[in-house]
Amino acid sequence: MQKIILIGNAISADIIHAYLAEDNRYEVVAFSVDKSHIKENTKMGLPVIATELLAGSYSLSTHKVIMAVGYSNLNKVRQELFKRVKEMGFTAETYIHPDAKIYNGGVDGGNIGEGSIIMPQTTLEVFTTIGENSVVWANCLIGHHSNIGDNCWLASGTVLAGETAVGDNTFLGVNVTISHQVKVAALNIIGSASAIHKDTRENEVYLSRQGEKHRFPATDYAQYFLK
């Protein structure tokens, strides 16, 4: 059983801890954040260790880290923490939930980078690649021959059609769709439910139109359209 230190102590860490608690491959032994972010010395019965003290607290040969950090500032916070723990000598575990469907050879095939996380019910089709320190949340579909860069975050329900690409440090919101052969550049934010049909450029934002309130009340509308 691999001993794990979770880097982070906010909501992403809570969720990943819950999955690891049911996964007999892992034993979580601690949470770790910068000293300035420690509010309590324990969390879920485990110690919270200052990142600055991590290397002197746990053996590099027996412990790995999982990057349980969110997507703040286009994943740059996550990117910086990943760099720091690597410089300490830790290996970042590539966590693949047992319910994910992996057809690209996975970590052993060199197609999912160090420190990346693949959540439940996500499917990686054949000939796909995922870079380092990226997160593919639950119920995503990554189409064949697609490439996701480093430090990316794909929220639940994202669909990448075949031969697509997502550049480094890009965020895709819930239920985003990227069409066949489209290249999403680095440092993009693609808002929830957006459909991208053309290549994007670096440092762009795409937002879908929000739902609008209809003039009829629901009870009247239902009489005609929800029969």
C-alpha positions as CSV (number, residue, x, y, z in Angstrom):
1,M,0.0,0.0,0.0
2,Q,1.5,3.3,-1.1
3,K,1.8,6.0,1.6
4,I,0.4,9.3,0.3
5,I,0.8,12.9,1.4
6,L,-2.0,15.1,-0.1
7,I,-0.8,18.5,-1.2
8,G,-3.7,20.8,-0.3
9,N,-6.3,21.1,2.4
10,A,-9.3,22.6,0.7
11,I,-12.3,21.1,-1.2
12,S,-10.2,19.3,-3.8
13,A,-8.2,17.6,-1.1
14,D,-11.5,16.6,0.7
15,I,-12.8,14.9,-2.5
16,I,-9.5,13.1,-3.3
17,H,-9.1,12.0,0.3
18,A,-12.6,10.5,0.1
19,Y,-11.7,8.5,-3.0
20,L,-8.4,7.3,-1.6
21,A,-10.1,6.2,1.6
22,E,-11.9,3.6,-0.4
23,D,-8.9,2.6,-2.6
24,N,-6.8,-0.2,-1.0
25,R,-3.8,0.8,-3.1
26,Y,-3.2,3.9,-0.9
27,E,-2.9,5.1,2.6
28,V,-3.1,8.8,3.2
29,V,-0.8,9.8,6.0
30,A,-1.0,13.6,6.0
31,F,-2.1,16.8,4.3
32,S,0.4,19.5,3.4
33,V,0.1,23.2,2.7
34,D,2.3,26.3,3.1
35,K,2.7,27.3,6.7
36,S,0.8,30.5,6.1
37,H,-2.3,28.5,5.0
38,I,-2.5,26.1,8.0
39,K,-5.6,26.9,10.1
40,E,-5.6,23.7,12.2
41,N,-2.9,21.2,12.9
42,T,-5.1,18.2,12.0
43,K,-7.7,17.4,9.3
44,M,-9.8,14.3,9.1
45,G,-7.7,12.9,11.9
46,L,-4.5,13.3,10.0
47,P,-1.6,15.8,10.6
48,V,-1.4,19.0,8.5
49,I,2.3,19.6,7.7
50,A,3.8,22.8,6.4
51,T,5.1,22.3,2.9
52,E,8.3,24.0,4.0
53,L,9.0,21.1,6.4
54,L,7.8,18.2,4.3
55,A,11.1,16.8,3.1
56,G,12.4,16.5,6.7
57,S,9.2,14.9,7.9
58,Y,8.7,12.0,5.6
59,S,10.9,9.5,3.7
60,L,11.3,10.2,0.0
61,S,11.7,6.4,-0.6
62,T,8.4,5.4,1.0
63,H,6.1,8.3,0.5
64,K,4.6,10.0,-2.6
65,V,2.5,13.1,-3.0
66,I,-0.8,13.6,-4.7
67,M,-1.5,17.1,-6.0
68,A,-4.9,17.7,-4.3
69,V,-4.9,21.4,-5.3
70,G,-7.5,23.3,-7.3
71,Y,-7.2,25.4,-10.5
72,S,-6.6,28.9,-9.0
73,N,-4.9,31.4,-11.3
74,L,-5.0,29.0,-14.3
75,N,-3.5,26.2,-12.4
76,K,-0.3,28.3,-11.7
77,V,-0.6,27.7,-7.9
78,R,-0.8,24.0,-8.6
79,Q,2.1,24.2,-11.0
80,E,4.3,26.0,-8.5
81,L,3.5,23.5,-5.7
82,F,4.3,20.6,-8.1
83,K,7.6,22.2,-9.0
84,R,8.5,22.7,-5.3
85,V,7.7,19.1,-4.1
86,K,9.6,17.8,-7.1
87,E,12.6,19.9,-6.1
88,M,12.4,18.4,-2.6
89,G,12.8,14.9,-4.2
90,F,9.3,13.6,-3.9
91,T,7.6,11.6,-6.7
92,A,4.1,12.8,-7.5
93,E,1.7,9.9,-7.8
94,T,-0.4,9.7,-11.0
95,Y,-3.8,8.9,-9.6
96,I,-6.3,7.0,-11.8
97,H,-9.6,6.2,-10.1
98,P,-10.4,2.5,-10.5
99,D,-13.7,3.3,-12.3
100,A,-11.9,5.3,-15.0
101,K,-11.6,3.6,-18.4
102,I,-8.1,3.9,-19.7
103,Y,-7.3,2.7,-23.3
104,N,-4.1,4.6,-24.0
105,G,-1.6,2.5,-22.1
106,G,-1.8,4.7,-19.0
107,V,1.2,5.5,-16.9
108,D,3.0,2.3,-17.9
109,G,2.6,3.3,-21.6
110,G,4.0,6.7,-20.9
111,N,0.8,8.4,-21.9
112,I,-0.3,9.9,-18.6
113,G,2.2,12.3,-17.1
114,E,3.5,12.4,-13.5
115,G,1.1,13.9,-10.9
116,S,-2.0,13.9,-13.1
117,I,-5.3,12.8,-11.8
118,I,-8.1,10.9,-13.7
119,M,-11.4,10.8,-11.9
120,P,-14.2,8.2,-12.0
121,Q,-16.2,7.3,-15.1
122,T,-13.8,9.2,-17.4
123,T,-12.7,7.5,-20.6
124,L,-9.4,8.0,-22.3
125,E,-9.6,6.5,-25.7
126,V,-6.7,5.0,-27.6
127,F,-3.7,7.1,-28.7
128,T,-4.4,9.9,-26.2
129,T,-1.8,11.6,-24.0
130,I,-2.1,13.6,-20.8
131,G,0.8,15.8,-19.6
132,E,2.1,16.3,-16.1
133,N,0.1,17.7,-13.2
134,S,-3.3,17.8,-15.1
135,V,-6.7,16.9,-13.8
136,V,-9.5,15.2,-15.8
137,W,-12.5,15.2,-13.5
138,A,-15.4,12.8,-13.5
139,N,-17.4,11.7,-16.6
140,C,-15.1,13.2,-19.2
141,L,-14.5,11.7,-22.7
142,I,-11.1,12.2,-24.2
143,G,-11.3,11.2,-27.9
144,H,-8.7,9.2,-29.8
145,H,-5.4,10.9,-30.8
146,S,-6.1,13.8,-28.5
147,N,-3.4,15.6,-26.4
148,I,-3.8,17.4,-23.1
149,G,-0.9,19.5,-21.9
150,D,0.6,20.1,-18.5
151,N,-1.2,21.8,-15.6
152,C,-4.6,21.6,-17.2
153,W,-8.0,21.2,-15.6
154,L,-11.0,19.6,-17.3
155,A,-14.2,19.8,-15.3
156,S,-16.9,17.1,-15.3
157,G,-18.6,16.2,-18.5
158,T,-16.0,17.7,-20.8
159,V,-15.9,16.0,-24.2
160,L,-12.9,16.2,-26.6
161,A,-13.5,14.8,-30.0
162,G,-10.8,13.0,-31.9
163,E,-7.4,14.6,-32.7
164,T,-7.9,17.6,-30.5
165,A,-5.4,19.4,-28.3
166,V,-5.5,21.4,-25.1
167,G,-2.5,23.6,-24.3
168,D,-0.8,24.0,-21.0
169,N,-2.5,25.7,-18.1
170,T,-5.9,25.7,-19.7
171,F,-9.2,25.4,-17.8
172,L,-12.3,23.7,-19.4
173,G,-15.5,24.1,-17.4
174,V,-18.4,21.7,-16.9
175,N,-19.8,20.1,-20.1
176,V,-17.4,21.8,-22.5
177,T,-17.2,20.3,-26.0
178,I,-14.2,20.6,-28.3
179,S,-14.8,19.6,-31.9
180,H,-12.8,17.3,-34.1
181,Q,-9.2,18.4,-34.7
182,V,-9.6,21.7,-32.9
183,K,-6.6,23.0,-31.0
184,V,-7.3,24.9,-27.7
185,A,-4.2,27.0,-27.0
186,A,-2.4,27.5,-23.7
187,L,-3.7,29.7,-20.9
188,N,-7.3,29.5,-22.1
189,I,-10.5,29.6,-20.0
190,I,-13.4,27.8,-21.7
191,G,-16.6,28.4,-19.7
192,S,-19.2,25.8,-18.8
193,A,-21.3,24.4,-21.7
194,S,-19.2,26.1,-24.3
195,A,-18.7,24.4,-27.7
196,I,-15.4,25.3,-29.4
197,H,-15.4,24.6,-33.2
198,K,-12.3,26.6,-34.2
199,D,-8.7,26.8,-33.0
200,T,-8.1,29.3,-30.2
201,R,-5.1,31.6,-29.4
202,E,-3.1,31.8,-26.2
203,N,-4.6,33.6,-23.2
204,E,-8.2,33.7,-24.5
205,V,-11.6,33.3,-22.7
206,Y,-14.7,31.7,-24.2
207,L,-18.1,31.9,-22.5
208,S,-21.4,30.4,-23.6
209,R,-24.6,32.4,-23.5
210,Q,-26.4,31.9,-20.2
211,G,-29.9,30.6,-20.0
212,E,-32.5,33.3,-20.0
213,K,-35.7,33.5,-18.0
214,H,-38.7,32.8,-20.2
215,R,-41.7,35.2,-20.0
216,F,-44.1,32.4,-19.1
217,P,-44.3,30.9,-15.6
218,A,-43.4,27.2,-15.5
219,T,-46.9,26.1,-14.8
220,D,-48.2,27.7,-18.0
221,Y,-45.2,26.6,-20.1
222,A,-45.6,23.0,-18.9
223,Q,-49.2,22.8,-20.3
224,Y,-47.9,23.2,-23.8
225,F,-44.4,21.7,-23.8
226,L,-44.2,19.1,-21.1
227,K,-47.2,17.0,-22.0
